[in-house]
Amino acid sequence: MAYTHLSLEERHYIAVQHREGVSLNKIAEALGRSQSSISREVARNTGQRGYRHKQAHQKAQKRHQEKAKAVKLTDDIKRQIEDRIRDDWSPEQVVGRLEKEGVIKLHHETVYQFILEDKKAGGTLYKHLRHQRKTYRKRYGSAHNRTGIPNRVGIEQRPKIANERGRVGDWEADTIIGKNHKGAIVTIDERKTKLRVAVPLPGKKSKAVKQAMVSSLKPLKKFVKTITYDNGKEFVEHEAVARDLGCDSYFATPYHSWERGQNENANGLLRQYFPKAMELDKVSEQEVIIAVDKMNNRPRKCLGYKSPYEAFKESTGIDARKVMGYALMT
């Protein structure tokens, strides 16, 4: 018969009988347990004031929660963890997805320990972990630069439904710049589903940025309602983007990067593949597509461990990976 943990009621019986001086053998017999189980229970969970059932139950539960979970990692589970880590998922994303799929419930620390053991054995899983970096905030000189953007509309006028992520179709846009200002990547993120679109460019000339945004979002044009921009001069063609896509343009308050928090966060994650020390003028479209495809395919805690691809398809009926051609290039 499989062993079951002692219940609170059983521990209460042990405490009462133990105080009465009843032998552990008798207690075990009355509970239908082995004497060794009762001896181990009393030895492990006795406090300074003796064996008390509530305290014993709490101590046992805490020890069970904290004990190593390596025993749960079958070869199949290990393979699933390894495959997803190599796809650059975080340990939290791995355990969340495994639980969502009904495979197993783990603590993310278990995955970290698995990666650490792999590293000690000469493995390379640890190289796929993301590292925290300070948020990069571009400076464009004085706040008066905002007047250089024609017909700029501030974020305070953006519709409430966009602010509250109440629909699919509200996007945030920015660029990340290569070392020595060589090359750039235009990044655009959908606020509700976290879907990301990105295009590499040799520089950040406004006309090239406009063309990249229009061509990349056109397959999803039906679900482009608003775009909220950073205040960079590369976005002076925002009116042309709005005209071609049939959307409205808004601009975040200068130096308030948190107003485009989705895009800022995703830019930080993209830097895993294209670090600040890297010049971007030689980065190919396929390299960017592969990196963004990985990001869109990872489960997100804020999406109930669905991926952005899955969340977008669930909300719109559109398989963005196919529509945008990513599936053919990865």
Long-range contacts (C-beta under 8 A, 24 or more apart in sequence): 3-37, 5-60, 5-64, 6-33, 6-37, 6-41, 6-57, 6-60, 8-53, 8-54, 8-57, 11-41, 11-45, 11-53, 11-54, 11-56, 11-57, 12-53, 14-38, 14-41, 14-42, 14-51, 14-53, 14-56, 15-51, 15-52, 15-53, 15-56, 18-42, 18-50, 18-51, 19-50, 68-110, 68-113, 69-106, 69-107, 69-110, 70-110, 70-113, 70-114, 72-104, 72-106, 72-110, 73-110, 73-114, 77-103, 77-104, 78-114, 81-111, 81-114, 82-118, 82-125, 85-111, 85-115, 85-125, 85-128, 85-129, 86-125, 86-128, 87-128, 87-294, 87-297, 87-298, 88-128, 88-130, 88-272, 88-294, 88-298, 89-298, 89-299, 90-129, 90-130, 90-298, 91-115, 91-129, 92-301, 93-298, 93-299, 93-300, 93-301, 93-305, 96-299, 96-301, 96-305, 97-299, 97-305, 99-305, 100-299, 100-304, 100-305, 100-306, 130-269, 130-272, 131-272, 133-268, 133-271, 135-257, 135-264, 135-268, 136-176, 136-267, 136-268, 136-271, 136-276, 137-255, 137-257, 138-177, 138-230, 138-232, 140-231, 140-232, 140-233, 140-254, 143-254, 143-255, 145-231, 145-233, 145-254, 146-231, 146-251, 146-254, 148-233, 148-236, 149-231, 149-233, 149-235, 149-236, 149-238, 149-251, 150-236, 150-239, 151-239, 152-251, 153-248, 153-249, 153-250, 153-251, 154-250, 154-251, 154-253, 155-228, 155-250, 155-251, 155-252, 155-253, 155-259, 157-250, 158-226, 158-228, 158-250, 159-226, 162-191, 162-225, 162-226, 162-228, 165-191, 165-192, 166-192, 167-192, 167-225, 168-192, 168-193, 168-223, 168-312, 168-315, 168-316, 169-223, 169-224, 169-225, 169-226, 169-247, 170-225, 170-226, 170-228, 171-217, 171-224, 171-226, 171-227, 171-228, 172-227, 172-228, 172-229, 172-260, 172-262, 172-263, 173-213, 173-227, 173-228, 173-229, 173-230, 173-235, 173-263, 174-229, 174-230, 174-232, 174-260, 174-263, 174-264, 174-267, 175-204, 175-209, 175-230, 175-232, 175-234, 176-267, 176-270, 176-271, 176-274, 176-280, 177-204, 177-280, 178-274, 178-278, 178-279, 178-280, 178-281, 178-283, 179-276, 179-277, 179-278, 179-279, 179-280, 180-279, 182-279, 182-280, 182-281, 183-279, 183-280, 183-281, 183-282, 183-283, 184-209, 184-234, 184-280, 185-270, 185-274, 185-280, 185-283, 185-288, 186-212, 186-213, 186-216, 187-263, 187-266, 187-267, 187-270, 188-213, 188-216, 188-217, 188-227, 188-263, 189-262, 189-263, 189-266, 190-223, 190-308, 190-312, 191-262, 192-311, 192-315, 193-303, 193-308, 193-311, 193-312, 193-315, 194-262, 194-266, 194-300, 194-302, 194-303, 194-308, 194-311, 195-296, 195-308, 195-309, 195-311, 195-312, 195-320, 196-266, 196-270, 196-292, 196-295, 196-296, 196-308, 197-292, 197-324, 198-270, 198-288, 198-291, 198-292, 199-285, 199-288, 200-280, 200-283, 200-284, 200-285, 200-287, 200-288, 202-281, 203-281, 204-232, 204-234, 205-234, 206-233, 206-234, 206-235, 206-236, 206-237, 207-237, 209-234, 209-235, 209-237, 210-237, 210-238, 210-240, 210-241, 213-241, 213-245, 214-240, 214-241, 214-244, 214-245, 216-324, 217-245, 218-244, 218-245, 219-323, 219-324, 219-325, 220-318, 220-320, 220-323, 220-324, 221-245, 221-246, 222-316, 223-316, 223-318, 226-250, 228-252, 228-259, 228-260, 230-257, 230-260, 230-263, 266-295, 269-295, 270-295, 286-329, 289-326, 289-329, 289-330, 290-329, 290-330, 292-326, 293-321, 293-326, 293-330, 296-320, 296-321, 296-326, 297-321
